C-alpha cells in the first residue's frame, strides 16, 4: 500500500477509516513476519511507511472525534477538561470580568455617600 495522505483521509467516514486502519495493521503484521523470516529488503523498508500511515489514520480519527465533541459542547455551560482553553493555572483561576466588576453593598454605599472629591486647580 502506498503512502497515505492526511487530506485524503479527512474526507472519509469513520467506518471507512477504521476499515483502512485494520488493513494497515494486518499489512504491518505480515511485514513483521517477513522481517523475522528474512524477507526482501523492499518489505523491510515498507514497515516504516505502514507505521506512519497507521499513525496518520489514527490522528485523523482522533482529530475528527475531538472536533465533533467541540461542536457538541459549544454553547453548553460545562465542557470536559481537555476541551477547555489551556492558558496558565493562574489565568484559569483568575476572576472573570463580571466578577471583578461586582461591588458589595458596603462598597456601593460608601461610593454613594462619599464620592470622589473634585478640586479646582489654580493654573
TIKEDREN-383552 format. One record per residue: residue in three letters; x, y, z of N, C-alpha, C, O in turn. Coordinates in nm, 3 decimals. Example, Ala and Ser with C-alpha at 12.3 -4.5 7.8 and 13.67 -1.06 7.14 Angstrom:
TIKEDREN-383552
<atom aa="ALA" n_u="1.319" n_v="-0.569" n_w="0.780" ca_u="1.230" ca_v="-0.450" ca_w="0.780" c_u="1.320" c_v="-0.330" c_w="0.780" o_u="1.424" o_v="-0.332" o_w="0.846"/>
<atom aa="SER" n_u="1.285" n_v="-0.225" n_w="0.708" ca_u="1.367" ca_v="-0.106" ca_w="0.714" c_u="1.290" c_v="0.003" c_w="0.787" o_u="1.341" o_v="0.114" o_w="0.804"/>
This chain:
TIKEDREN-383552
<atom aa="UNK" n_u="0.085" n_v="-0.119" n_w="0.000" ca_u="0.000" ca_v="0.000" ca_w="0.000" c_u="0.089" c_v="0.125" c_w="0.000" o_u="0.188" o_v="0.131" o_w="0.073"/>
<atom aa="UNK" n_u="0.053" n_v="0.222" n_w="-0.081" ca_u="0.133" ca_v="0.344" ca_w="-0.092" c_u="0.111" c_v="0.435" c_w="0.029" o_u="0.021" o_v="0.413" o_w="0.110"/>
<atom aa="UNK" n_u="0.196" n_v="0.537" n_w="0.036" ca_u="0.187" ca_v="0.631" ca_w="0.147" c_u="0.052" c_v="0.704" c_w="0.142" o_u="0.008" o_v="0.749" o_w="0.036"/>
<atom aa="UNK" n_u="-0.013" n_v="0.714" n_w="0.256" ca_u="-0.146" ca_v="0.775" ca_w="0.265" c_u="-0.132" c_v="0.922" c_w="0.302" o_u="-0.054" o_v="0.958" o_w="0.390"/>
<atom aa="UNK" n_u="-0.209" n_v="1.005" n_w="0.235" ca_u="-0.207" ca_v="1.149" ca_w="0.264" c_u="-0.321" c_v="1.179" c_w="0.361" o_u="-0.430" o_v="1.123" o_w="0.350"/>
<atom aa="UNK" n_u="-0.295" n_v="1.269" n_w="0.457" ca_u="-0.394" ca_v="1.300" ca_w="0.561" c_u="-0.517" c_v="1.368" c_w="0.501" o_u="-0.629" o_v="1.343" o_w="0.545"/>
<atom aa="UNK" n_u="-0.496" n_v="1.455" n_w="0.400" ca_u="-0.612" ca_v="1.526" ca_w="0.344" c_u="-0.706" c_v="1.431" c_w="0.270" o_u="-0.825" o_v="1.459" o_w="0.257"/>
<atom aa="UNK" n_u="-0.654" n_v="1.318" n_w="0.223" ca_u="-0.741" ca_v="1.217" ca_w="0.161" c_u="-0.824" c_v="1.147" c_w="0.267" o_u="-0.940" o_v="1.111" o_w="0.243"/>
<atom aa="UNK" n_u="-0.765" n_v="1.127" n_w="0.384" ca_u="-0.835" ca_v="1.057" ca_w="0.493" c_u="-0.946" c_v="1.142" c_w="0.553" o_u="-1.047" o_v="1.089" o_w="0.599"/>
<atom aa="UNK" n_u="-0.928" n_v="1.274" n_w="0.554" ca_u="-1.026" ca_v="1.362" ca_w="0.619" c_u="-1.163" c_v="1.357" c_w="0.553" o_u="-1.265" o_v="1.382" o_w="0.618"/>
<atom aa="UNK" n_u="-1.166" n_v="1.326" n_w="0.425" ca_u="-1.294" ca_v="1.318" ca_w="0.355" c_u="-1.372" c_v="1.191" c_w="0.383" o_u="-1.491" o_v="1.184" o_w="0.353"/>
<atom aa="UNK" n_u="-1.308" n_v="1.091" n_w="0.440" ca_u="-1.372" ca_v="0.960" ca_w="0.463" c_u="-1.455" c_v="0.958" c_w="0.591" o_u="-1.435" o_v="1.039" o_w="0.682"/>
<atom aa="UNK" n_u="-1.546" n_v="0.863" n_w="0.596" ca_u="-1.628" ca_v="0.843" ca_w="0.717" c_u="-1.550" c_v="0.758" c_w="0.817" o_u="-1.447" o_v="0.698" o_w="0.784"/>
<atom aa="UNK" n_u="-1.601" n_v="0.754" n_w="0.940" ca_u="-1.529" ca_v="0.685" ca_w="1.048" c_u="-1.517" c_v="0.534" c_w="1.019" o_u="-1.413" o_v="0.474" o_w="1.046"/>
<atom aa="UNK" n_u="-1.624" n_v="0.474" n_w="0.964" ca_u="-1.621" ca_v="0.330" ca_w="0.936" c_u="-1.513" c_v="0.297" c_w="0.833" o_u="-1.441" o_v="0.198" o_w="0.845"/>
<atom aa="UNK" n_u="-1.502" n_v="0.383" n_w="0.730" ca_u="-1.400" ca_v="0.362" ca_w="0.627" c_u="-1.260" c_v="0.375" c_w="0.686" o_u="-1.169" o_v="0.300" o_w="0.652"/>
<atom aa="UNK" n_u="-1.244" n_v="0.473" n_w="0.775" ca_u="-1.114" ca_v="0.493" ca_w="0.839" c_u="-1.076" c_v="0.372" c_w="0.925" o_u="-0.962" o_v="0.326" o_w="0.923"/>
<atom aa="UNK" n_u="-1.174" n_v="0.322" n_w="1.000" ca_u="-1.147" ca_v="0.206" ca_w="1.086" c_u="-1.112" c_v="0.083" c_w="1.001" o_u="-1.024" o_v="0.004" o_w="1.037"/>
<atom aa="UNK" n_u="-1.182" n_v="0.068" n_w="0.888" ca_u="-1.154" ca_v="-0.045" ca_w="0.798" c_u="-1.012" c_v="-0.034" c_w="0.742" o_u="-0.938" o_v="-0.132" o_w="0.737"/>
<atom aa="UNK" n_u="-0.975" n_v="0.087" n_w="0.701" ca_u="-0.841" ca_v="0.109" ca_w="0.646" c_u="-0.734" c_v="0.086" c_w="0.753" o_u="-0.627" o_v="0.032" o_w="0.725"/>
<atom aa="UNK" n_u="-0.764" n_v="0.127" n_w="0.876" ca_u="-0.672" ca_v="0.108" ca_w="0.987" c_u="-0.648" c_v="-0.042" c_w="1.010" o_u="-0.534" o_v="-0.084" o_w="1.030"/>
<atom aa="UNK" n_u="-0.755" n_v="-0.120" n_w="1.008" ca_u="-0.741" ca_v="-0.265" ca_w="1.025" c_u="-0.656" c_v="-0.326" c_w="0.914" o_u="-0.572" o_v="-0.412" o_w="0.939"/>
<atom aa="UNK" n_u="-0.678" n_v="-0.280" n_w="0.790" ca_u="-0.599" ca_v="-0.330" ca_w="0.677" c_u="-0.451" c_v="-0.298" c_w="0.695" o_u="-0.364" o_v="-0.382" o_w="0.670"/>
<atom aa="UNK" n_u="-0.423" n_v="-0.175" n_w="0.739" ca_u="-0.284" ca_v="-0.134" ca_w="0.761" c_u="-0.218" c_v="-0.216" c_w="0.871" o_u="-0.102" o_v="-0.256" o_w="0.859"/>
<atom aa="UNK" n_u="-0.292" n_v="-0.241" n_w="0.977" ca_u="-0.238" ca_v="-0.321" ca_w="1.088" c_u="-0.210" c_v="-0.464" c_w="1.042" o_u="-0.111" o_v="-0.526" o_w="1.080"/>
<atom aa="UNK" n_u="-0.301" n_v="-0.516" n_w="0.960" ca_u="-0.283" ca_v="-0.651" ca_w="0.906" c_u="-0.157" c_v="-0.656" c_w="0.820" o_u="-0.077" o_v="-0.749" o_w="0.830"/>
<atom aa="UNK" n_u="-0.140" n_v="-0.554" n_w="0.736" ca_u="-0.022" ca_v="-0.548" ca_w="0.649" c_u="0.106" c_v="-0.536" c_w="0.731" o_u="0.208" o_v="-0.597" o_w="0.698"/>
<atom aa="UNK" n_u="0.100" n_v="-0.459" n_w="0.839" ca_u="0.217" ca_v="-0.444" ca_w="0.925" c_u="0.256" c_v="-0.577" c_w="0.989" o_u="0.375" o_v="-0.610" o_w="0.998"/>
<atom aa="UNK" n_u="0.156" n_v="-0.653" n_w="1.032" ca_u="0.188" ca_v="-0.782" ca_w="1.094" c_u="0.251" c_v="-0.878" c_w="0.990" o_u="0.341" o_v="-0.954" o_w="1.023"/>
<atom aa="UNK" n_u="0.202" n_v="-0.872" n_w="0.867" ca_u="0.260" ca_v="-0.956" ca_w="0.760" c_u="0.406" c_v="-0.915" c_w="0.734" o_u="0.493" o_v="-1.000" o_w="0.717"/>
<atom aa="UNK" n_u="0.430" n_v="-0.783" n_w="0.731" ca_u="0.566" ca_v="-0.734" ca_w="0.708" c_u="0.660" c_v="-0.772" c_w="0.822" o_u="0.777" o_v="-0.801" o_w="0.799"/>
<atom aa="UNK" n_u="0.610" n_v="-0.771" n_w="0.942" ca_u="0.693" ca_v="-0.809" ca_w="1.058" c_u="0.729" c_v="-0.956" c_w="1.053" o_u="0.840" o_v="-0.996" o_w="1.089"/>
<atom aa="UNK" n_u="0.633" n_v="-1.037" n_w="1.010" ca_u="0.662" ca_v="-1.181" ca_w="0.994" c_u="0.769" c_v="-1.199" c_w="0.887" o_u="0.860" o_v="-1.281" o_w="0.904"/>
<atom aa="UNK" n_u="0.759" n_v="-1.123" n_w="0.776" ca_u="0.857" ca_v="-1.131" ca_w="0.668" c_u="0.995" c_v="-1.088" c_w="0.718" o_u="1.097" o_v="-1.142" o_w="0.675"/>
<atom aa="UNK" n_u="0.997" n_v="-0.992" n_w="0.809" ca_u="1.125" ca_v="-0.945" ca_w="0.865" c_u="1.193" c_v="-1.056" c_w="0.945" o_u="1.314" o_v="-1.077" o_w="0.935"/>
<atom aa="UNK" n_u="1.112" n_v="-1.127" n_w="1.025" ca_u="1.167" ca_v="-1.235" ca_w="1.108" c_u="1.215" c_v="-1.351" c_w="1.021" o_u="1.319" o_v="-1.411" o_w="1.048"/>
<atom aa="UNK" n_u="1.138" n_v="-1.382" n_w="0.916" ca_u="1.173" ca_v="-1.496" ca_w="0.831" c_u="1.279" c_v="-1.461" c_w="0.727" o_u="1.318" o_v="-1.546" o_w="0.647"/>
<atom aa="UNK" n_u="1.325" n_v="-1.336" n_w="0.728" ca_u="1.429" ca_v="-1.295" ca_w="0.635" c_u="1.374" c_v="-1.259" c_w="0.499" o_u="1.416" o_v="-1.314" o_w="0.397"/>
<atom aa="UNK" n_u="1.280" n_v="-1.166" n_w="0.498" ca_u="1.215" ca_v="-1.124" ca_w="0.373" c_u="1.303" c_v="-1.029" c_w="0.292" o_u="1.416" o_v="-0.999" o_w="0.329"/>
<atom aa="UNK" n_u="1.247" n_v="-0.984" n_w="0.182" ca_u="1.319" ca_v="-0.894" ca_w="0.091" c_u="1.340" c_v="-0.758" c_w="0.155" o_u="1.268" o_v="-0.719" o_w="0.247"/>
<atom aa="UNK" n_u="1.439" n_v="-0.685" n_w="0.104" ca_u="1.473" ca_v="-0.552" ca_w="0.157" c_u="1.358" c_v="-0.455" c_w="0.134" o_u="1.335" o_v="-0.366" o_w="0.216"/>
<atom aa="UNK" n_u="1.287" n_v="-0.471" n_w="0.022" ca_u="1.175" ca_v="-0.381" ca_w="-0.009" c_u="1.065" c_v="-0.390" c_w="0.097" o_u="1.002" o_v="-0.291" o_w="0.133"/>
<atom aa="UNK" n_u="1.044" n_v="-0.513" n_w="0.147" ca_u="0.943" ca_v="-0.531" ca_w="0.252" c_u="0.988" c_v="-0.467" c_w="0.383" o_u="0.907" o_v="-0.408" o_w="0.456"/>
<atom aa="UNK" n_u="1.116" n_v="-0.479" n_w="0.413" ca_u="1.167" ca_v="-0.423" ca_w="0.537" c_u="1.155" c_v="-0.271" c_w="0.537" o_u="1.123" o_v="-0.210" o_w="0.640"/>
<atom aa="UNK" n_u="1.182" n_v="-0.209" n_w="0.422" ca_u="1.173" ca_v="-0.063" ca_w="0.415" c_u="1.027" c_v="-0.016" c_w="0.415" o_u="0.999" o_v="0.100" o_w="0.443"/>
<atom aa="UNK" n_u="0.936" n_v="-0.107" n_w="0.383" ca_u="0.793" ca_v="-0.071" ca_w="0.378" c_u="0.733" c_v="-0.063" c_w="0.518" o_u="0.629" o_v="0.001" o_w="0.537"/>
<atom aa="UNK" n_u="0.796" n_v="-0.126" n_w="0.616" ca_u="0.744" ca_v="-0.126" ca_w="0.754" c_u="0.726" c_v="0.016" c_w="0.805" o_u="0.624" o_v="0.049" o_w="0.865"/>
<atom aa="UNK" n_u="0.827" n_v="0.100" n_w="0.780" ca_u="0.822" ca_v="0.238" ca_w="0.829" c_u="0.705" c_v="0.314" c_w="0.766" o_u="0.634" o_v="0.388" o_w="0.834"/>
<atom aa="UNK" n_u="0.685" n_v="0.297" n_w="0.636" ca_u="0.576" ca_v="0.365" ca_w="0.564" c_u="0.441" c_v="0.324" c_w="0.621" o_u="0.353" o_v="0.409" o_w="0.641"/>
<atom aa="UNK" n_u="0.424" n_v="0.196" n_w="0.647" ca_u="0.296" ca_v="0.146" ca_w="0.700" c_u="0.272" c_v="0.198" c_w="0.841" o_u="0.161" o_v="0.236" o_w="0.876"/>
<atom aa="UNK" n_u="0.378" n_v="0.199" n_w="0.922" ca_u="0.364" ca_v="0.251" ca_w="1.059" c_u="0.320" c_v="0.397" c_w="1.058" o_u="0.232" o_v="0.437" o_w="1.134"/>
<atom aa="UNK" n_u="0.382" n_v="0.477" n_w="0.970" ca_u="0.347" ca_v="0.619" ca_w="0.961" c_u="0.204" c_v="0.636" c_w="0.909" o_u="0.133" o_v="0.727" o_w="0.951"/>
<atom aa="UNK" n_u="0.162" n_v="0.548" n_w="0.818" ca_u="0.025" ca_v="0.553" ca_w="0.765" c_u="-0.076" c_v="0.523" c_w="0.875" o_u="-0.182" o_v="0.586" o_w="0.882"/>
<atom aa="UNK" n_u="-0.043" n_v="0.426" n_w="0.960" ca_u="-0.130" ca_v="0.394" ca_w="1.074" c_u="-0.141" c_v="0.515" c_w="1.166" o_u="-0.250" o_v="0.548" o_w="1.213"/>
<atom aa="UNK" n_u="-0.029" n_v="0.580" n_w="1.190" ca_u="-0.029" ca_v="0.699" ca_w="1.276" c_u="-0.115" c_v="0.810" c_w="1.217" o_u="-0.190" o_v="0.876" o_w="1.288"/>
<atom aa="UNK" n_u="-0.104" n_v="0.830" n_w="1.085" ca_u="-0.186" ca_v="0.933" ca_w="1.018" c_u="-0.333" c_v="0.902" c_w="1.031" o_u="-0.415" o_v="0.990" o_w="1.058"/>
<atom aa="UNK" n_u="-0.367" n_v="0.777" n_w="1.011" ca_u="-0.506" ca_v="0.732" ca_w="1.019" c_u="-0.562" c_v="0.756" c_w="1.160" o_u="-0.672" o_v="0.810" o_w="1.175"/>
<atom aa="UNK" n_u="-0.486" n_v="0.718" n_w="1.260" ca_u="-0.529" ca_v="0.738" ca_w="1.400" c_u="-0.541" c_v="0.886" c_w="1.433" o_u="-0.633" o_v="0.927" o_w="1.504"/>
<atom aa="UNK" n_u="-0.448" n_v="0.966" n_w="1.382" ca_u="-0.450" ca_v="1.111" ca_w="1.406" c_u="-0.577" c_v="1.172" c_w="1.350" o_u="-0.643" o_v="1.251" o_w="1.417"/>
<atom aa="UNK" n_u="-0.612" n_v="1.135" n_w="1.226" ca_u="-0.733" ca_v="1.189" ca_w="1.163" c_u="-0.857" c_v="1.146" c_w="1.241" o_u="-0.949" o_v="1.226" o_w="1.262"/>
<atom aa="UNK" n_u="-0.862" n_v="1.020" n_w="1.285" ca_u="-0.976" ca_v="0.970" ca_w="1.363" c_u="-0.990" c_v="1.052" c_w="1.491" o_u="-1.100" o_v="1.097" o_w="1.525"/>
<atom aa="UNK" n_u="-0.878" n_v="1.070" n_w="1.563" ca_u="-0.884" ca_v="1.144" ca_w="1.690" c_u="-0.920" c_v="1.290" c_w="1.669" o_u="-0.994" o_v="1.348" o_w="1.748"/>
<atom aa="UNK" n_u="-0.867" n_v="1.352" n_w="1.563" ca_u="-0.897" ca_v="1.493" ca_w="1.537" c_u="-1.044" c_v="1.513" c_w="1.504" o_u="-1.106" o_v="1.608" o_w="1.552"/>
<atom aa="UNK" n_u="-1.101" n_v="1.425" n_w="1.421" ca_u="-1.242" ca_v="1.439" ca_w="1.386" c_u="-1.331" c_v="1.414" c_w="1.508" o_u="-1.434" o_v="1.480" o_w="1.525"/>
<atom aa="UNK" n_u="-1.291" n_v="1.320" n_w="1.592" ca_u="-1.367" ca_v="1.290" ca_w="1.713" c_u="-1.367" c_v="1.412" c_w="1.806" o_u="-1.471" o_v="1.448" o_w="1.861"/>
<atom aa="UNK" n_u="-1.251" n_v="1.474" n_w="1.824" ca_u="-1.240" ca_v="1.591" ca_w="1.910" c_u="-1.317" c_v="1.709" c_w="1.852" o_u="-1.379" o_v="1.786" o_w="1.927"/>
<atom aa="UNK" n_u="-1.313" n_v="1.724" n_w="1.720" ca_u="-1.386" ca_v="1.832" ca_w="1.653" c_u="-1.537" c_v="1.816" c_w="1.674" o_u="-1.607" o_v="1.914" o_w="1.699"/>
<atom aa="UNK" n_u="-1.586" n_v="1.691" n_w="1.664" ca_u="-1.728" ca_v="1.665" ca_w="1.688" c_u="-1.766" c_v="1.695" c_w="1.831" o_u="-1.874" o_v="1.748" o_w="1.858"/>
<atom aa="UNK" n_u="-1.677" n_v="1.662" n_w="1.925" ca_u="-1.704" ca_v="1.691" ca_w="2.067" c_u="-1.708" c_v="1.842" c_w="2.090" o_u="-1.792" o_v="1.890" o_w="2.167"/>
<atom aa="UNK" n_u="-1.618" n_v="1.917" n_w="2.025" ca_u="-1.620" ca_v="2.063" ca_w="2.037" c_u="-1.752" c_v="2.120" c_w="1.988" o_u="-1.809" o_v="2.209" o_w="2.051"/>
<atom aa="UNK" n_u="-1.802" n_v="2.068" n_w="1.874" ca_u="-1.931" ca_v="2.113" ca_w="1.822" c_u="-2.044" c_v="2.081" c_w="1.919" o_u="-2.134" o_v="2.162" o_w="1.941"/>
<atom aa="UNK" n_u="-2.038" n_v="1.961" n_w="1.979" ca_u="-2.143" ca_v="1.917" ca_w="2.072" c_u="-2.148" c_v="2.006" c_w="2.197" o_u="-2.256" o_v="2.043" o_w="2.243"/>
<atom aa="UNK" n_u="-2.031" n_v="2.039" n_w="2.251" ca_u="-2.026" ca_v="2.116" ca_w="2.377" c_u="-2.028" c_v="2.267" c_w="2.356" o_u="-2.028" o_v="2.342" o_w="2.454"/>
<atom aa="UNK" n_u="-2.031" n_v="2.315" n_w="2.229" ca_u="-2.035" ca_v="2.459" ca_w="2.203" c_u="-2.164" c_v="2.516" c_w="2.259" o_u="-2.273" o_v="2.467" o_w="2.228"/>
<atom aa="UNK" n_u="-2.152" n_v="2.621" n_w="2.341" ca_u="-2.271" ca_v="2.685" ca_w="2.398" c_u="-2.318" c_v="2.623" c_w="2.529" o_u="-2.406" o_v="2.679" o_w="2.594"/>
<atom aa="UNK" n_u="-2.261" n_v="2.510" n_w="2.568" ca_u="-2.300" ca_v="2.448" ca_w="2.696" c_u="-2.225" c_v="2.516" c_w="2.810" o_u="-2.121" o_v="2.578" o_w="2.789"/>
<atom aa="UNK" n_u="-2.279" n_v="2.503" n_w="2.932" ca_u="-2.217" ca_v="2.569" ca_w="3.047" c_u="-2.085" c_v="2.503" c_w="3.084" o_u="-1.986" o_v="2.572" o_w="3.109"/>
<atom aa="UNK" n_u="-2.083" n_v="2.372" n_w="3.088" ca_u="-1.962" ca_v="2.300" ca_w="3.128" c_u="-1.905" c_v="2.221" c_w="3.010" o_u="-1.980" o_v="2.168" o_w="2.928"/>
<atom aa="UNK" n_u="-1.771" n_v="2.214" n_w="3.003" ca_u="-1.703" ca_v="2.139" ca_w="2.899" c_u="-1.605" c_v="2.042" c_w="2.966" o_u="-1.561" o_v="2.067" o_w="3.078"/>
<atom aa="UNK" n_u="-1.571" n_v="1.933" n_w="2.898" ca_u="-1.466" ca_v="1.845" ca_w="2.952" c_u="-1.333" c_v="1.920" c_w="2.960" o_u="-1.309" o_v="2.014" o_w="2.884"/>
<atom aa="UNK" n_u="-1.248" n_v="1.877" n_w="3.051" ca_u="-1.122" ca_v="1.948" ca_w="3.076" c_u="-1.035" c_v="1.959" c_w="2.951" o_u="-0.970" o_v="2.062" o_w="2.930"/>
<atom aa="UNK" n_u="-1.032" n_v="1.855" n_w="2.869" ca_u="-0.945" ca_v="1.859" ca_w="2.751" c_u="-0.996" c_v="1.950" c_w="2.641" o_u="-0.923" o_v="1.978" o_w="2.545"/>
<atom aa="UNK" n_u="-1.122" n_v="1.998" n_w="2.651" ca_u="-1.176" ca_v="2.090" ca_w="2.551" c_u="-1.168" c_v="2.236" c_w="2.597" o_u="-1.193" o_v="2.328" o_w="2.519"/>
<atom aa="UNK" n_u="-1.133" n_v="2.256" n_w="2.722" ca_u="-1.121" ca_v="2.394" ca_w="2.773" c_u="-0.989" c_v="2.454" c_w="2.730" o_u="-0.893" o_v="2.381" o_w="2.705"/>
<atom aa="UNK" n_u="-0.983" n_v="2.589" n_w="2.721" ca_u="-0.855" ca_v="2.651" ca_w="2.684" c_u="-0.749" c_v="2.626" c_w="2.791" o_u="-0.779" o_v="2.633" o_w="2.911"/>
<atom aa="UNK" n_u="-0.626" n_v="2.598" n_w="2.749" ca_u="-0.519" ca_v="2.562" ca_w="2.842" c_u="-0.474" c_v="2.680" c_w="2.926" o_u="-0.475" o_v="2.673" o_w="3.049"/>
<atom aa="UNK" n_u="-0.433" n_v="2.790" n_w="2.862" ca_u="-0.384" ca_v="2.910" ca_w="2.928" c_u="-0.279" c_v="2.875" c_w="3.034" o_u="-0.198" o_v="2.785" o_w="3.012"/>
<atom aa="UNK" n_u="-0.281" n_v="2.944" n_w="3.148" ca_u="-0.193" ca_v="2.909" ca_w="3.259" c_u="-0.280" c_v="2.885" c_w="3.381" o_u="-0.397" o_v="2.923" o_w="3.382"/>
<atom aa="UNK" n_u="-0.225" n_v="2.825" n_w="3.481" ca_u="-0.303" ca_v="2.792" ca_w="3.601" c_u="-0.358" c_v="2.918" c_w="3.665" o_u="-0.474" o_v="2.922" o_w="3.706"/>
<atom aa="UNK" n_u="-0.275" n_v="3.023" n_w="3.673" ca_u="-0.317" ca_v="3.149" ca_w="3.735" c_u="-0.429" c_v="3.213" c_w="3.653" o_u="-0.525" o_v="3.265" o_w="3.710"/>
<atom aa="UNK" n_u="-0.417" n_v="3.210" n_w="3.521" ca_u="-0.520" ca_v="3.269" ca_w="3.435" c_u="-0.653" c_v="3.194" c_w="3.448" o_u="-0.759" o_v="3.256" o_w="3.446"/>
<atom aa="UNK" n_u="-0.647" n_v="3.062" n_w="3.462" ca_u="-0.770" ca_v="2.983" ca_w="3.476" c_u="-0.840" c_v="3.014" c_w="3.608" o_u="-0.963" o_v="3.008" o_w="3.616"/>
<atom aa="UNK" n_u="-0.761" n_v="3.046" n_w="3.712" ca_u="-0.821" ca_v="3.072" ca_w="3.842" c_u="-0.859" c_v="3.218" c_w="3.865" o_u="-0.926" o_v="3.250" o_w="3.963"/>
<atom aa="UNK" n_u="-0.817" n_v="3.306" n_w="3.776" ca_u="-0.846" ca_v="3.448" ca_w="3.793" c_u="-0.996" c_v="3.474" c_w="3.782" o_u="-1.069" o_v="3.398" o_w="3.718"/>
<atom aa="UNK" n_u="-1.039" n_v="3.584" n_w="3.845" ca_u="-1.180" ca_v="3.621" ca_w="3.838" c_u="-1.216" c_v="3.664" c_w="3.697" o_u="-1.133" o_v="3.715" o_w="3.622"/>
<atom aa="UNK" n_u="-1.343" n_v="3.641" n_w="3.661" ca_u="-1.389" ca_v="3.685" ca_w="3.530" c_u="-1.411" c_v="3.837" c_w="3.534" o_u="-1.410" o_v="3.896" o_w="3.642"/>
<atom aa="UNK" n_u="-1.431" n_v="3.898" n_w="3.417" ca_u="-1.453" ca_v="4.043" ca_w="3.412" c_u="-1.578" c_v="4.081" c_w="3.490" o_u="-1.581" o_v="4.184" o_w="3.557"/>
<atom aa="UNK" n_u="-1.681" n_v="3.998" n_w="3.481" ca_u="-1.805" ca_v="4.025" ca_w="3.553" c_u="-1.782" c_v="4.019" c_w="3.705" o_u="-1.829" o_v="4.106" o_w="3.779"/>
<atom aa="UNK" n_u="-1.710" n_v="3.915" n_w="3.749" ca_u="-1.682" ca_v="3.901" ca_w="3.893" c_u="-1.599" c_v="4.018" c_w="3.944" o_u="-1.618" o_v="4.063" o_w="4.057"/>
<atom aa="UNK" n_u="-1.506" n_v="4.068" n_w="3.862" ca_u="-1.423" ca_v="4.182" ca_w="3.902" c_u="-1.504" c_v="4.309" c_w="3.917" o_u="-1.475" o_v="4.392" o_w="4.003"/>
<atom aa="UNK" n_u="-1.606" n_v="4.325" n_w="3.833" ca_u="-1.683" ca_v="4.449" ca_w="3.834" c_u="-1.788" c_v="4.454" c_w="3.946" o_u="-1.840" o_v="4.562" o_w="3.976"/>
<atom aa="UNK" n_u="-1.819" n_v="4.341" n_w="4.008" ca_u="-1.920" ca_v="4.339" ca_w="4.113" c_u="-1.873" c_v="4.416" c_w="4.237" o_u="-1.755" o_v="4.414" o_w="4.271"/>
<atom aa="UNK" n_u="-1.968" n_v="4.484" n_w="4.302" ca_u="-1.938" ca_v="4.560" ca_w="4.424" c_u="-2.029" c_v="4.511" c_w="4.537" o_u="-2.144" o_v="4.473" o_w="4.512"/>
<atom aa="UNK" n_u="-1.980" n_v="4.513" n_w="4.661" ca_u="-2.061" ca_v="4.476" ca_w="4.776" c_u="-2.153" c_v="4.593" c_w="4.811" o_u="-2.133" o_v="4.704" o_w="4.764"/>
<atom aa="UNK" n_u="-2.254" n_v="4.565" n_w="4.895" ca_u="-2.346" ca_v="4.672" ca_w="4.938" c_u="-2.271" c_v="4.781" c_w="5.013" o_u="-2.300" o_v="4.899" o_w="4.999"/>
<atom aa="UNK" n_u="-2.174" n_v="4.738" n_w="5.093" ca_u="-2.096" ca_v="4.835" ca_w="5.170" c_u="-2.015" c_v="4.927" c_w="5.078" o_u="-2.009" o_v="5.048" o_w="5.100"/>
<atom aa="UNK" n_u="-1.955" n_v="4.869" n_w="4.973" ca_u="-1.878" ca_v="4.949" ca_w="4.877" c_u="-1.969" c_v="5.047" c_w="4.804" o_u="-1.933" o_v="5.163" o_w="4.786"/>
<atom aa="UNK" n_u="-2.086" n_v="5.000" n_w="4.763" ca_u="-2.180" ca_v="5.087" ca_w="4.691" c_u="-2.225" c_v="5.204" c_w="4.780" o_u="-2.231" o_v="5.318" o_w="4.735"/>
<atom aa="UNK" n_u="-2.255" n_v="5.174" n_w="4.905" ca_u="-2.300" ca_v="5.277" ca_w="4.998" c_u="-2.188" c_v="5.380" c_w="5.020" o_u="-2.214" o_v="5.500" o_w="5.022"/>
<atom aa="UNK" n_u="-2.066" n_v="5.332" n_w="5.038" ca_u="-1.952" ca_v="5.420" ca_w="5.061" c_u="-1.929" c_v="5.511" c_w="4.941" o_u="-1.900" o_v="5.630" o_w="4.957"/>
<atom aa="UNK" n_u="-1.940" n_v="5.455" n_w="4.819" ca_u="-1.923" ca_v="5.535" ca_w="4.698" c_u="-2.032" c_v="5.642" c_w="4.685" o_u="-2.005" o_v="5.754" o_w="4.641"/>
<atom aa="UNK" n_u="-2.154" n_v="5.607" n_w="4.725" ca_u="-2.267" ca_v="5.700" ca_w="4.713" c_u="-2.256" c_v="5.812" c_w="4.816" o_u="-2.278" o_v="5.929" o_w="4.784"/>
<atom aa="UNK" n_u="-2.221" n_v="5.777" n_w="4.939" ca_u="-2.217" ca_v="5.877" ca_w="5.046" c_u="-2.091" c_v="5.963" c_w="5.040" o_u="-2.094" o_v="6.082" o_w="5.073"/>
<atom aa="UNK" n_u="-1.980" n_v="5.903" n_w="4.998" ca_u="-1.853" ca_v="5.976" ca_w="4.994" c_u="-1.793" c_v="5.969" c_w="4.854" o_u="-1.695" o_v="5.896" o_w="4.834"/>
<atom aa="UNK" n_u="-1.848" n_v="6.042" n_w="4.759" ca_u="-1.794" ca_v="6.035" ca_w="4.623" c_u="-1.654" c_v="6.098" c_w="4.617" o_u="-1.612" o_v="6.167" o_w="4.709"/>
<atom aa="UNK" n_u="-1.586" n_v="6.073" n_w="4.507" ca_u="-1.451" ca_v="6.127" ca_w="4.486" c_u="-1.461" c_v="6.279" c_w="4.485" o_u="-1.542" o_v="6.336" o_w="4.412"/>
<atom aa="UNK" n_u="-1.377" n_v="6.342" n_w="4.565" ca_u="-1.384" ca_v="6.489" ca_w="4.574" c_u="-1.315" c_v="6.552" c_w="4.454" o_u="-1.212" o_v="6.505" o_w="4.406"/>
<atom aa="UNK" n_u="-1.376" n_v="6.661" n_w="4.406" ca_u="-1.321" ca_v="6.730" ca_w="4.291" c_u="-1.256" c_v="6.859" c_w="4.338" o_u="-1.316" o_v="6.935" o_w="4.413"/>
<atom aa="UNK" n_u="-1.137" n_v="6.884" n_w="4.294" ca_u="-1.065" ca_v="7.006" ca_w="4.332" c_u="-1.040" c_v="7.091" c_w="4.209" o_u="-1.007" o_v="7.040" o_w="4.102"/>
<atom aa="UNK" n_u="-1.056" n_v="7.222" n_w="4.227" ca_u="-1.022" ca_v="7.314" ca_w="4.118" c_u="-0.875" c_v="7.348" c_w="4.134" o_u="-0.833" o_v="7.393" o_w="4.240"/>
<atom aa="UNK" n_u="-0.797" n_v="7.327" n_w="4.030" ca_u="-0.654" ca_v="7.351" ca_w="4.038" c_u="-0.624" c_v="7.488" c_w="3.977" o_u="-0.664" o_v="7.517" o_w="3.864"/>
<atom aa="UNK" n_u="-0.553" n_v="7.572" n_w="4.053" ca_u="-0.517" ca_v="7.704" ca_w="4.003" c_u="-0.399" c_v="7.689" c_w="3.908" o_u="-0.300" o_v="7.622" o_w="3.939"/>
<atom aa="UNK" n_u="-0.412" n_v="7.751" n_w="3.792" ca_u="-0.309" ca_v="7.739" ca_w="3.690" c_u="-0.194" c_v="7.834" c_w="3.715" o_u="-0.098" o_v="7.837" o_w="3.638"/>
